[in-house]
Amino acid sequence: MQTTENETEVLIVGAGPTGLMMACQLAIQGIRFRIIDKKEQPTTHSGALIIQARSIEIFDQMGISQKFINEGIIANHINILFNGKQLHKISIKNIGTGISKFPYLLMVKQAKTEEILTDFINSRGYYIERGHELLNLYQDSTGVTAELRNPDGNIESLKNPYLIAADGGKS
């Protein structure tokens, strides 16, 4: 097993929307990190679809809100269905009027969200290490030691002060 004393402060496990957003925020703050994901390719399915006003406000602070708005669809109503029949239709048009610069719910495919956030971290010199799987982790008073299986099958032991688990509910 290869042991690596990491020069980064944070290991992020999972490159979905949560892990990527954490990576963006660390990059903004100048905190060095590595981001890994066991999947070889980005997702093509949407587990996350709705982006709320507060998230768009954060994207705006990052300078990327317009990319999301250009890719998204503003939701105007919600249909309540039972056994395939519409029971009720609720208008949500301008749901945040007066409290947000973005008074709506924005529907964006998860794959597009991940692409925009990946572009953000790439532009700051960070890249997702795909095909890296977290096998085990051990925590002590000095930080976290993570055992990773790399794409070549080798096991790497990595020591970091912090680890962020953003690898989803099936981890």
PyMOL commands that place a pseudoatom at each C-alpha (Angstrom):
pseudoatom trace, name=CA, resn=MET, resi=1, chain=A, elem=C, hetatm=0, pos=[0.000, 0.000, 0.000]
pseudoatom trace, name=CA, resn=GLN, resi=2, chain=A, elem=C, hetatm=0, pos=[1.306, 3.420, -0.980]
pseudoatom trace, name=CA, resn=THR, resi=3, chain=A, elem=C, hetatm=0, pos=[1.124, 5.995, 1.827]
pseudoatom trace, name=CA, resn=THR, resi=4, chain=A, elem=C, hetatm=0, pos=[0.818, 9.627, 0.803]
pseudoatom trace, name=CA, resn=GLU, resi=5, chain=A, elem=C, hetatm=0, pos=[1.359, 12.607, 3.105]
pseudoatom trace, name=CA, resn=ASN, resi=6, chain=A, elem=C, hetatm=0, pos=[-1.051, 14.895, 1.352]
pseudoatom trace, name=CA, resn=GLU, resi=7, chain=A, elem=C, hetatm=0, pos=[-0.290, 18.551, 0.712]
pseudoatom trace, name=CA, resn=THR, resi=8, chain=A, elem=C, hetatm=0, pos=[-3.990, 19.328, 0.721]
pseudoatom trace, name=CA, resn=GLU, resi=9, chain=A, elem=C, hetatm=0, pos=[-6.096, 20.193, 3.712]
pseudoatom trace, name=CA, resn=VAL, resi=10, chain=A, elem=C, hetatm=0, pos=[-9.330, 18.511, 2.690]
pseudoatom trace, name=CA, resn=LEU, resi=11, chain=A, elem=C, hetatm=0, pos=[-10.259, 15.313, 0.884]
pseudoatom trace, name=CA, resn=ILE, resi=12, chain=A, elem=C, hetatm=0, pos=[-13.730, 15.510, -0.661]
pseudoatom trace, name=CA, resn=VAL, resi=13, chain=A, elem=C, hetatm=0, pos=[-15.280, 12.117, -1.368]
pseudoatom trace, name=CA, resn=GLY, resi=14, chain=A, elem=C, hetatm=0, pos=[-18.006, 12.430, -3.999]
pseudoatom trace, name=CA, resn=ALA, resi=15, chain=A, elem=C, hetatm=0, pos=[-18.275, 14.680, -7.042]
pseudoatom trace, name=CA, resn=GLY, resi=16, chain=A, elem=C, hetatm=0, pos=[-22.024, 15.168, -7.170]
pseudoatom trace, name=CA, resn=PRO, resi=17, chain=A, elem=C, hetatm=0, pos=[-23.609, 18.589, -6.613]
pseudoatom trace, name=CA, resn=THR, resi=18, chain=A, elem=C, hetatm=0, pos=[-22.795, 18.648, -2.883]
pseudoatom trace, name=CA, resn=GLY, resi=19, chain=A, elem=C, hetatm=0, pos=[-19.141, 17.642, -3.212]
pseudoatom trace, name=CA, resn=LEU, resi=20, chain=A, elem=C, hetatm=0, pos=[-18.638, 19.957, -6.165]
pseudoatom trace, name=CA, resn=MET, resi=21, chain=A, elem=C, hetatm=0, pos=[-20.208, 22.915, -4.362]
pseudoatom trace, name=CA, resn=MET, resi=22, chain=A, elem=C, hetatm=0, pos=[-17.952, 22.271, -1.380]
pseudoatom trace, name=CA, resn=ALA, resi=23, chain=A, elem=C, hetatm=0, pos=[-14.974, 22.162, -3.750]
pseudoatom trace, name=CA, resn=CYS, resi=24, chain=A, elem=C, hetatm=0, pos=[-16.038, 25.497, -5.270]
pseudoatom trace, name=CA, resn=GLN, resi=25, chain=A, elem=C, hetatm=0, pos=[-16.273, 27.131, -1.864]
pseudoatom trace, name=CA, resn=LEU, resi=26, chain=A, elem=C, hetatm=0, pos=[-12.889, 25.760, -0.765]
pseudoatom trace, name=CA, resn=ALA, resi=27, chain=A, elem=C, hetatm=0, pos=[-11.326, 26.995, -4.013]
pseudoatom trace, name=CA, resn=ILE, resi=28, chain=A, elem=C, hetatm=0, pos=[-12.778, 30.473, -3.415]
pseudoatom trace, name=CA, resn=GLN, resi=29, chain=A, elem=C, hetatm=0, pos=[-11.288, 30.493, 0.097]
pseudoatom trace, name=CA, resn=GLY, resi=30, chain=A, elem=C, hetatm=0, pos=[-7.896, 29.279, -1.116]
pseudoatom trace, name=CA, resn=ILE, resi=31, chain=A, elem=C, hetatm=0, pos=[-8.110, 26.024, 0.834]
pseudoatom trace, name=CA, resn=ARG, resi=32, chain=A, elem=C, hetatm=0, pos=[-6.289, 23.187, -0.940]
pseudoatom trace, name=CA, resn=PHE, resi=33, chain=A, elem=C, hetatm=0, pos=[-8.316, 20.037, -1.559]
pseudoatom trace, name=CA, resn=ARG, resi=34, chain=A, elem=C, hetatm=0, pos=[-8.587, 16.852, -3.554]
pseudoatom trace, name=CA, resn=ILE, resi=35, chain=A, elem=C, hetatm=0, pos=[-11.944, 15.694, -4.859]
pseudoatom trace, name=CA, resn=ILE, resi=36, chain=A, elem=C, hetatm=0, pos=[-12.458, 12.040, -5.752]
pseudoatom trace, name=CA, resn=ASP, resi=37, chain=A, elem=C, hetatm=0, pos=[-15.355, 10.024, -7.095]
pseudoatom trace, name=CA, resn=LYS, resi=38, chain=A, elem=C, hetatm=0, pos=[-15.588, 6.279, -7.636]
pseudoatom trace, name=CA, resn=LYS, resi=39, chain=A, elem=C, hetatm=0, pos=[-17.601, 6.751, -10.833]
pseudoatom trace, name=CA, resn=GLU, resi=40, chain=A, elem=C, hetatm=0, pos=[-15.495, 6.844, -13.990]
pseudoatom trace, name=CA, resn=GLN, resi=41, chain=A, elem=C, hetatm=0, pos=[-17.803, 9.389, -15.678]
pseudoatom trace, name=CA, resn=PRO, resi=42, chain=A, elem=C, hetatm=0, pos=[-20.064, 12.222, -14.544]
pseudoatom trace, name=CA, resn=THR, resi=43, chain=A, elem=C, hetatm=0, pos=[-23.720, 11.374, -14.021]
pseudoatom trace, name=CA, resn=THR, resi=44, chain=A, elem=C, hetatm=0, pos=[-26.176, 11.397, -16.892]
pseudoatom trace, name=CA, resn=HIS, resi=45, chain=A, elem=C, hetatm=0, pos=[-29.234, 11.108, -14.624]
pseudoatom trace, name=CA, resn=SER, resi=46, chain=A, elem=C, hetatm=0, pos=[-30.909, 13.659, -12.389]
pseudoatom trace, name=CA, resn=GLY, resi=47, chain=A, elem=C, hetatm=0, pos=[-31.256, 12.893, -8.719]
pseudoatom trace, name=CA, resn=ALA, resi=48, chain=A, elem=C, hetatm=0, pos=[-31.409, 16.642, -8.065]
pseudoatom trace, name=CA, resn=LEU, resi=49, chain=A, elem=C, hetatm=0, pos=[-33.476, 18.904, -10.266]
pseudoatom trace, name=CA, resn=ILE, resi=50, chain=A, elem=C, hetatm=0, pos=[-34.768, 21.980, -8.409]
pseudoatom trace, name=CA, resn=ILE, resi=51, chain=A, elem=C, hetatm=0, pos=[-32.482, 24.860, -7.481]
pseudoatom trace, name=CA, resn=GLN, resi=52, chain=A, elem=C, hetatm=0, pos=[-33.928, 27.287, -4.982]
pseudoatom trace, name=CA, resn=ALA, resi=53, chain=A, elem=C, hetatm=0, pos=[-33.410, 31.043, -4.807]
pseudoatom trace, name=CA, resn=ARG, resi=54, chain=A, elem=C, hetatm=0, pos=[-30.763, 30.930, -2.071]
pseudoatom trace, name=CA, resn=SER, resi=55, chain=A, elem=C, hetatm=0, pos=[-28.597, 28.578, -4.140]
pseudoatom trace, name=CA, resn=ILE, resi=56, chain=A, elem=C, hetatm=0, pos=[-28.924, 30.854, -7.170]
pseudoatom trace, name=CA, resn=GLU, resi=57, chain=A, elem=C, hetatm=0, pos=[-27.912, 33.778, -4.944]
pseudoatom trace, name=CA, resn=ILE, resi=58, chain=A, elem=C, hetatm=0, pos=[-24.739, 31.886, -3.993]
pseudoatom trace, name=CA, resn=PHE, resi=59, chain=A, elem=C, hetatm=0, pos=[-24.095, 31.081, -7.658]
pseudoatom trace, name=CA, resn=ASP, resi=60, chain=A, elem=C, hetatm=0, pos=[-24.516, 34.806, -8.332]
pseudoatom trace, name=CA, resn=GLN, resi=61, chain=A, elem=C, hetatm=0, pos=[-21.807, 35.600, -5.753]
pseudoatom trace, name=CA, resn=MET, resi=62, chain=A, elem=C, hetatm=0, pos=[-19.596, 33.085, -7.585]
pseudoatom trace, name=CA, resn=GLY, resi=63, chain=A, elem=C, hetatm=0, pos=[-20.321, 34.736, -10.949]
pseudoatom trace, name=CA, resn=ILE, resi=64, chain=A, elem=C, hetatm=0, pos=[-22.078, 31.693, -12.454]
pseudoatom trace, name=CA, resn=SER, resi=65, chain=A, elem=C, hetatm=0, pos=[-25.799, 32.277, -11.841]
pseudoatom trace, name=CA, resn=GLN, resi=66, chain=A, elem=C, hetatm=0, pos=[-26.462, 33.250, -15.448]
pseudoatom trace, name=CA, resn=LYS, resi=67, chain=A, elem=C, hetatm=0, pos=[-25.086, 29.892, -16.635]
pseudoatom trace, name=CA, resn=PHE, resi=68, chain=A, elem=C, hetatm=0, pos=[-27.683, 28.128, -14.488]
pseudoatom trace, name=CA, resn=ILE, resi=69, chain=A, elem=C, hetatm=0, pos=[-30.487, 30.452, -15.553]
pseudoatom trace, name=CA, resn=ASN, resi=70, chain=A, elem=C, hetatm=0, pos=[-29.601, 29.913, -19.227]
pseudoatom trace, name=CA, resn=GLU, resi=71, chain=A, elem=C, hetatm=0, pos=[-29.738, 26.132, -18.753]
pseudoatom trace, name=CA, resn=GLY, resi=72, chain=A, elem=C, hetatm=0, pos=[-32.808, 26.017, -16.549]
pseudoatom trace, name=CA, resn=ILE, resi=73, chain=A, elem=C, hetatm=0, pos=[-36.565, 26.233, -16.735]
pseudoatom trace, name=CA, resn=ILE, resi=74, chain=A, elem=C, hetatm=0, pos=[-38.437, 28.389, -14.244]
pseudoatom trace, name=CA, resn=ALA, resi=75, chain=A, elem=C, hetatm=0, pos=[-41.160, 26.361, -12.537]
pseudoatom trace, name=CA, resn=ASN, resi=76, chain=A, elem=C, hetatm=0, pos=[-44.550, 28.097, -12.635]
pseudoatom trace, name=CA, resn=HIS, resi=77, chain=A, elem=C, hetatm=0, pos=[-46.704, 25.531, -10.874]
pseudoatom trace, name=CA, resn=ILE, resi=78, chain=A, elem=C, hetatm=0, pos=[-46.735, 22.213, -9.056]
pseudoatom trace, name=CA, resn=ASN, resi=79, chain=A, elem=C, hetatm=0, pos=[-49.193, 19.491, -9.956]
pseudoatom trace, name=CA, resn=ILE, resi=80, chain=A, elem=C, hetatm=0, pos=[-50.426, 17.204, -7.197]
pseudoatom trace, name=CA, resn=LEU, resi=81, chain=A, elem=C, hetatm=0, pos=[-51.187, 13.798, -8.649]
pseudoatom trace, name=CA, resn=PHE, resi=82, chain=A, elem=C, hetatm=0, pos=[-52.790, 10.674, -7.222]
pseudoatom trace, name=CA, resn=ASN, resi=83, chain=A, elem=C, hetatm=0, pos=[-52.914, 7.446, -9.226]
pseudoatom trace, name=CA, resn=GLY, resi=84, chain=A, elem=C, hetatm=0, pos=[-51.898, 9.404, -12.301]
pseudoatom trace, name=CA, resn=LYS, resi=85, chain=A, elem=C, hetatm=0, pos=[-54.732, 11.922, -12.015]
pseudoatom trace, name=CA, resn=GLN, resi=86, chain=A, elem=C, hetatm=0, pos=[-54.185, 15.592, -11.275]
pseudoatom trace, name=CA, resn=LEU, resi=87, chain=A, elem=C, hetatm=0, pos=[-55.890, 16.541, -8.030]
pseudoatom trace, name=CA, resn=HIS, resi=88, chain=A, elem=C, hetatm=0, pos=[-54.649, 20.069, -7.698]
pseudoatom trace, name=CA, resn=LYS, resi=89, chain=A, elem=C, hetatm=0, pos=[-52.428, 22.638, -9.396]
pseudoatom trace, name=CA, resn=ILE, resi=90, chain=A, elem=C, hetatm=0, pos=[-50.560, 25.129, -7.193]
pseudoatom trace, name=CA, resn=SER, resi=91, chain=A, elem=C, hetatm=0, pos=[-49.073, 28.284, -8.677]
pseudoatom trace, name=CA, resn=ILE, resi=92, chain=A, elem=C, hetatm=0, pos=[-45.516, 28.996, -7.553]
pseudoatom trace, name=CA, resn=LYS, resi=93, chain=A, elem=C, hetatm=0, pos=[-44.829, 31.703, -10.112]
pseudoatom trace, name=CA, resn=ASN, resi=94, chain=A, elem=C, hetatm=0, pos=[-42.748, 34.439, -8.468]
pseudoatom trace, name=CA, resn=ILE, resi=95, chain=A, elem=C, hetatm=0, pos=[-42.791, 32.545, -5.169]
pseudoatom trace, name=CA, resn=GLY, resi=96, chain=A, elem=C, hetatm=0, pos=[-39.967, 34.663, -3.741]
pseudoatom trace, name=CA, resn=THR, resi=97, chain=A, elem=C, hetatm=0, pos=[-40.998, 38.074, -5.016]
pseudoatom trace, name=CA, resn=GLY, resi=98, chain=A, elem=C, hetatm=0, pos=[-39.705, 40.797, -2.712]
pseudoatom trace, name=CA, resn=ILE, resi=99, chain=A, elem=C, hetatm=0, pos=[-37.292, 38.559, -0.827]
pseudoatom trace, name=CA, resn=SER, resi=100, chain=A, elem=C, hetatm=0, pos=[-34.877, 37.425, -3.528]
pseudoatom trace, name=CA, resn=LYS, resi=101, chain=A, elem=C, hetatm=0, pos=[-33.283, 38.665, -6.714]
pseudoatom trace, name=CA, resn=PHE, resi=102, chain=A, elem=C, hetatm=0, pos=[-34.299, 35.230, -8.078]
pseudoatom trace, name=CA, resn=PRO, resi=103, chain=A, elem=C, hetatm=0, pos=[-37.979, 34.835, -7.093]
pseudoatom trace, name=CA, resn=TYR, resi=104, chain=A, elem=C, hetatm=0, pos=[-38.515, 31.358, -8.500]
pseudoatom trace, name=CA, resn=LEU, resi=105, chain=A, elem=C, hetatm=0, pos=[-37.607, 27.693, -8.430]
pseudoatom trace, name=CA, resn=LEU, resi=106, chain=A, elem=C, hetatm=0, pos=[-35.237, 26.800, -11.259]
pseudoatom trace, name=CA, resn=MET, resi=107, chain=A, elem=C, hetatm=0, pos=[-35.215, 23.329, -12.804]
pseudoatom trace, name=CA, resn=VAL, resi=108, chain=A, elem=C, hetatm=0, pos=[-31.750, 22.310, -14.046]
pseudoatom trace, name=CA, resn=LYS, resi=109, chain=A, elem=C, hetatm=0, pos=[-30.636, 18.786, -14.922]
pseudoatom trace, name=CA, resn=GLN, resi=110, chain=A, elem=C, hetatm=0, pos=[-28.155, 17.439, -12.398]
pseudoatom trace, name=CA, resn=ALA, resi=111, chain=A, elem=C, hetatm=0, pos=[-25.678, 16.634, -15.174]
pseudoatom trace, name=CA, resn=LYS, resi=112, chain=A, elem=C, hetatm=0, pos=[-25.685, 20.313, -16.197]
pseudoatom trace, name=CA, resn=THR, resi=113, chain=A, elem=C, hetatm=0, pos=[-25.278, 21.453, -12.575]
pseudoatom trace, name=CA, resn=GLU, resi=114, chain=A, elem=C, hetatm=0, pos=[-22.288, 19.158, -12.201]
pseudoatom trace, name=CA, resn=GLU, resi=115, chain=A, elem=C, hetatm=0, pos=[-20.820, 20.397, -15.486]
pseudoatom trace, name=CA, resn=ILE, resi=116, chain=A, elem=C, hetatm=0, pos=[-21.048, 24.067, -14.472]
pseudoatom trace, name=CA, resn=LEU, resi=117, chain=A, elem=C, hetatm=0, pos=[-19.551, 23.418, -11.028]
pseudoatom trace, name=CA, resn=THR, resi=118, chain=A, elem=C, hetatm=0, pos=[-16.811, 21.211, -12.508]
pseudoatom trace, name=CA, resn=ASP, resi=119, chain=A, elem=C, hetatm=0, pos=[-15.906, 23.983, -14.950]
pseudoatom trace, name=CA, resn=PHE, resi=120, chain=A, elem=C, hetatm=0, pos=[-15.676, 26.374, -11.986]
pseudoatom trace, name=CA, resn=ILE, resi=121, chain=A, elem=C, hetatm=0, pos=[-13.166, 24.237, -10.075]
pseudoatom trace, name=CA, resn=ASN, resi=122, chain=A, elem=C, hetatm=0, pos=[-11.252, 23.348, -13.265]
pseudoatom trace, name=CA, resn=SER, resi=123, chain=A, elem=C, hetatm=0, pos=[-10.796, 27.056, -13.968]
pseudoatom trace, name=CA, resn=ARG, resi=124, chain=A, elem=C, hetatm=0, pos=[-9.071, 27.302, -10.580]
pseudoatom trace, name=CA, resn=GLY, resi=125, chain=A, elem=C, hetatm=0, pos=[-6.687, 24.427, -11.259]
pseudoatom trace, name=CA, resn=TYR, resi=126, chain=A, elem=C, hetatm=0, pos=[-8.570, 21.587, -9.548]
pseudoatom trace, name=CA, resn=TYR, resi=127, chain=A, elem=C, hetatm=0, pos=[-9.740, 18.393, -11.207]
pseudoatom trace, name=CA, resn=ILE, resi=128, chain=A, elem=C, hetatm=0, pos=[-11.957, 15.501, -10.169]
pseudoatom trace, name=CA, resn=GLU, resi=129, chain=A, elem=C, hetatm=0, pos=[-10.012, 12.293, -9.677]
pseudoatom trace, name=CA, resn=ARG, resi=130, chain=A, elem=C, hetatm=0, pos=[-12.434, 9.772, -11.143]
pseudoatom trace, name=CA, resn=GLY, resi=131, chain=A, elem=C, hetatm=0, pos=[-12.277, 6.041, -10.492]
pseudoatom trace, name=CA, resn=HIS, resi=132, chain=A, elem=C, hetatm=0, pos=[-10.960, 6.579, -6.948]
pseudoatom trace, name=CA, resn=GLU, resi=133, chain=A, elem=C, hetatm=0, pos=[-12.976, 4.703, -4.323]
pseudoatom trace, name=CA, resn=LEU, resi=134, chain=A, elem=C, hetatm=0, pos=[-12.900, 5.312, -0.581]
pseudoatom trace, name=CA, resn=LEU, resi=135, chain=A, elem=C, hetatm=0, pos=[-12.486, 1.928, 1.094]
pseudoatom trace, name=CA, resn=ASN, resi=136, chain=A, elem=C, hetatm=0, pos=[-11.928, 2.871, 4.744]
pseudoatom trace, name=CA, resn=LEU, resi=137, chain=A, elem=C, hetatm=0, pos=[-11.212, 5.850, 6.920]
pseudoatom trace, name=CA, resn=TYR, resi=138, chain=A, elem=C, hetatm=0, pos=[-9.642, 6.251, 10.318]
pseudoatom trace, name=CA, resn=GLN, resi=139, chain=A, elem=C, hetatm=0, pos=[-9.820, 9.379, 12.427]
pseudoatom trace, name=CA, resn=ASP, resi=140, chain=A, elem=C, hetatm=0, pos=[-7.509, 10.451, 15.230]
pseudoatom trace, name=CA, resn=SER, resi=141, chain=A, elem=C, hetatm=0, pos=[-6.564, 13.739, 16.880]
pseudoatom trace, name=CA, resn=THR, resi=142, chain=A, elem=C, hetatm=0, pos=[-4.350, 14.719, 13.912]
pseudoatom trace, name=CA, resn=GLY, resi=143, chain=A, elem=C, hetatm=0, pos=[-6.899, 14.188, 11.160]
pseudoatom trace, name=CA, resn=VAL, resi=144, chain=A, elem=C, hetatm=0, pos=[-8.255, 11.469, 8.907]
pseudoatom trace, name=CA, resn=THR, resi=145, chain=A, elem=C, hetatm=0, pos=[-6.459, 8.657, 7.128]
pseudoatom trace, name=CA, resn=ALA, resi=146, chain=A, elem=C, hetatm=0, pos=[-8.345, 7.460, 4.067]
pseudoatom trace, name=CA, resn=GLU, resi=147, chain=A, elem=C, hetatm=0, pos=[-7.676, 4.230, 2.206]
pseudoatom trace, name=CA, resn=LEU, resi=148, chain=A, elem=C, hetatm=0, pos=[-8.447, 4.675, -1.475]
pseudoatom trace, name=CA, resn=ARG, resi=149, chain=A, elem=C, hetatm=0, pos=[-8.539, 2.242, -4.370]
pseudoatom trace, name=CA, resn=ASN, resi=150, chain=A, elem=C, hetatm=0, pos=[-7.128, 4.048, -7.374]
pseudoatom trace, name=CA, resn=PRO, resi=151, chain=A, elem=C, hetatm=0, pos=[-8.164, 3.336, -10.982]
pseudoatom trace, name=CA, resn=ASP, resi=152, chain=A, elem=C, hetatm=0, pos=[-5.130, 1.079, -11.457]
pseudoatom trace, name=CA, resn=GLY, resi=153, chain=A, elem=C, hetatm=0, pos=[-6.301, -1.076, -8.515]
pseudoatom trace, name=CA, resn=ASN, resi=154, chain=A, elem=C, hetatm=0, pos=[-3.544, 0.075, -6.168]
pseudoatom trace, name=CA, resn=ILE, resi=155, chain=A, elem=C, hetatm=0, pos=[-4.469, 1.021, -2.618]
pseudoatom trace, name=CA, resn=GLU, resi=156, chain=A, elem=C, hetatm=0, pos=[-3.373, 4.442, -1.418]
pseudoatom trace, name=CA, resn=SER, resi=157, chain=A, elem=C, hetatm=0, pos=[-3.378, 5.592, 2.191]
pseudoatom trace, name=CA, resn=LEU, resi=158, chain=A, elem=C, hetatm=0, pos=[-3.910, 9.333, 2.373]
pseudoatom trace, name=CA, resn=LYS, resi=159, chain=A, elem=C, hetatm=0, pos=[-3.616, 11.544, 5.472]
pseudoatom trace, name=CA, resn=ASN, resi=160, chain=A, elem=C, hetatm=0, pos=[-5.595, 14.814, 5.584]
pseudoatom trace, name=CA, resn=PRO, resi=161, chain=A, elem=C, hetatm=0, pos=[-6.633, 17.152, 8.379]
pseudoatom trace, name=CA, resn=TYR, resi=162, chain=A, elem=C, hetatm=0, pos=[-10.232, 16.960, 7.089]
pseudoatom trace, name=CA, resn=LEU, resi=163, chain=A, elem=C, hetatm=0, pos=[-12.465, 14.684, 5.022]
pseudoatom trace, name=CA, resn=ILE, resi=164, chain=A, elem=C, hetatm=0, pos=[-15.855, 15.664, 3.609]
pseudoatom trace, name=CA, resn=ALA, resi=165, chain=A, elem=C, hetatm=0, pos=[-18.134, 12.731, 2.824]
pseudoatom trace, name=CA, resn=ALA, resi=166, chain=A, elem=C, hetatm=0, pos=[-20.363, 13.835, -0.055]
pseudoatom trace, name=CA, resn=ASP, resi=167, chain=A, elem=C, hetatm=0, pos=[-20.716, 10.427, -1.626]
pseudoatom trace, name=CA, resn=GLY, resi=168, chain=A, elem=C, hetatm=0, pos=[-24.456, 10.105, -1.253]
pseudoatom trace, name=CA, resn=GLY, resi=169, chain=A, elem=C, hetatm=0, pos=[-26.862, 7.887, 0.569]
pseudoatom trace, name=CA, resn=LYS, resi=170, chain=A, elem=C, hetatm=0, pos=[-25.454, 4.620, -0.770]
pseudoatom trace, name=CA, resn=SER, resi=171, chain=A, elem=C, hetatm=0, pos=[-22.010, 5.135, 0.711]
for i in range(1, 171): cmd.bond("trace and resi %d" % i, "trace and resi %d" % (i + 1))
show_as sticks, trace
zoom trace
